[in-house]
């Protein structure tokens, strides 16, 4: 038989997982809505300077 502490832990874990899923879906929806392109994530090239 489960005690109250174990039940609360399960409930908070379920709430945390549900919140993470909602935030992930929101993030993905927002990325699609603003037409996020993979090229935007590429770090631009910088000039390399040689110490002479």
Backbone as CSV, one residue per row, in Angstrom:
resi,resn,N_x,N_y,N_z,CA_x,CA_y,CA_z,C_x,C_y,C_z
1,UNK,0.838,-1.191,0.000,0.000,0.000,0.000,0.877,1.247,0.000
2,UNK,0.551,2.171,-0.881,1.347,3.381,-0.999,0.983,4.373,0.102
3,UNK,2.010,5.048,0.588,1.740,6.083,1.581,1.524,7.425,0.890
4,UNK,1.147,8.448,1.674,0.836,9.757,1.093,2.028,10.382,0.398
5,UNK,3.215,10.239,0.966,4.413,10.860,0.388,4.698,10.298,-1.001
6,UNK,4.543,8.992,-1.168,4.801,8.361,-2.460,3.757,8.803,-3.491
7,UNK,2.500,8.939,-3.056,1.446,9.400,-3.964,1.709,10.830,-4.419
8,UNK,2.132,11.696,-3.483,2.434,13.074,-3.844,3.586,13.144,-4.832
9,UNK,4.582,12.300,-4.631,5.732,12.294,-5.535,5.293,11.909,-6.949
10,UNK,4.415,10.926,-7.060,3.911,10.519,-8.372,3.107,11.636,-9.030
11,UNK,2.301,12.323,-8.238,1.478,13.404,-8.776,2.361,14.539,-9.285
12,UNK,3.361,14.953,-8.500,4.236,16.054,-8.922,5.091,15.668,-10.121
13,UNK,5.475,14.398,-10.195,6.229,13.929,-11.366,5.352,14.010,-12.614
14,UNK,4.106,13.598,-12.493,3.184,13.661,-13.634,2.940,15.109,-14.048
15,UNK,2.799,16.013,-13.079,2.599,17.432,-13.389,3.830,17.995,-14.099
16,UNK,5.015,17.635,-13.639,6.246,18.103,-14.263,6.397,17.605,-15.693
17,UNK,6.084,16.354,-15.915,6.176,15.784,-17.261,5.161,16.458,-18.188
18,UNK,3.948,16.654,-17.697,2.917,17.313,-18.509,3.329,18.746,-18.845
19,UNK,3.889,19.452,-17.890,4.345,20.822,-18.136,5.474,20.848,-19.162
20,UNK,6.404,19.900,-19.065,7.504,19.837,-20.029,6.976,19.575,-21.443
21,UNK,5.998,18.707,-21.571,5.424,18.403,-22.885,4.713,19.628,-23.450
22,UNK,3.966,20.333,-22.604,3.261,21.539,-23.059,4.258,22.597,-23.515
23,UNK,5.325,22.809,-22.749,6.330,23.799,-23.139,7.043,23.402,-24.424
24,UNK,7.323,22.121,-24.608,7.954,21.654,-25.837,7.048,21.896,-27.037
25,UNK,5.768,21.580,-26.904,4.831,21.809,-28.002,4.697,23.294,-28.311
26,UNK,4.677,24.141,-27.276,4.610,25.586,-27.483,5.850,26.075,-28.226
27,UNK,7.029,25.584,-27.811,8.287,25.986,-28.439,8.319,25.569,-29.910
28,UNK,7.903,24.345,-30.190,7.892,23.873,-31.577,6.882,24.645,-32.420
29,UNK,5.718,24.921,-31.852,4.705,25.694,-32.574,5.209,27.091,-32.869
30,UNK,5.846,27.718,-31.892,6.385,29.060,-32.085,7.483,29.048,-33.153
31,UNK,8.332,28.022,-33.154,9.397,27.930,-34.143,8.817,27.778,-35.553
32,UNK,7.755,27.017,-35.689,7.124,26.844,-36.995,6.422,28.141,-37.403
33,UNK,5.784,28.810,-36.437,5.032,30.037,-36.717,5.940,31.156,-37.215
34,UNK,7.139,31.279,-36.657,8.049,32.338,-37.100,8.920,31.861,-38.261
35,UNK,8.629,30.669,-38.781,9.349,30.104,-39.921,10.840,30.015,-39.635
36,UNK,11.160,29.380,-38.518,12.556,29.223,-38.102,13.263,28.278,-39.068
37,UNK,14.373,28.720,-39.607,15.153,27.920,-40.549,16.382,27.344,-39.860
38,UNK,16.816,26.146,-40.248,18.006,25.563,-39.623,19.268,26.400,-39.860
39,UNK,19.287,27.159,-40.929,20.466,27.969,-41.224,20.678,29.046,-40.162
40,UNK,19.613,29.429,-39.482,19.727,30.463,-38.456,20.522,29.971,-37.251
41,UNK,20.620,28.659,-37.090,21.322,28.101,-35.944,22.816,27.927,-36.204
42,UNK,23.254,28.119,-37.439,24.663,27.930,-37.774,25.465,29.141,-37.302
43,UNK,26.571,28.873,-36.658,27.436,29.947,-36.177,28.142,30.562,-37.375
44,UNK,28.078,31.884,-37.546,28.742,32.506,-38.697,30.256,32.390,-38.582
45,UNK,30.901,32.340,-39.739,32.362,32.242,-39.772,32.994,33.563,-39.324
46,UNK,34.054,33.446,-38.593,34.799,34.649,-38.182,36.202,34.559,-38.737
47,UNK,36.796,35.695,-38.939,38.158,35.705,-39.446,39.096,35.224,-38.342
48,UNK,40.008,34.368,-38.753,40.990,33.887,-37.785,42.228,34.786,-37.858
49,UNK,42.648,35.251,-36.733,43.839,36.089,-36.703,44.985,35.287,-36.147
50,UNK,46.111,35.384,-36.815,47.306,34.661,-36.382,48.148,35.593,-35.529
51,UNK,48.562,35.084,-34.392,49.451,35.908,-33.536,50.855,35.843,-34.120
52,UNK,51.343,36.953,-34.637,52.651,36.981,-35.259,53.621,37.780,-34.411
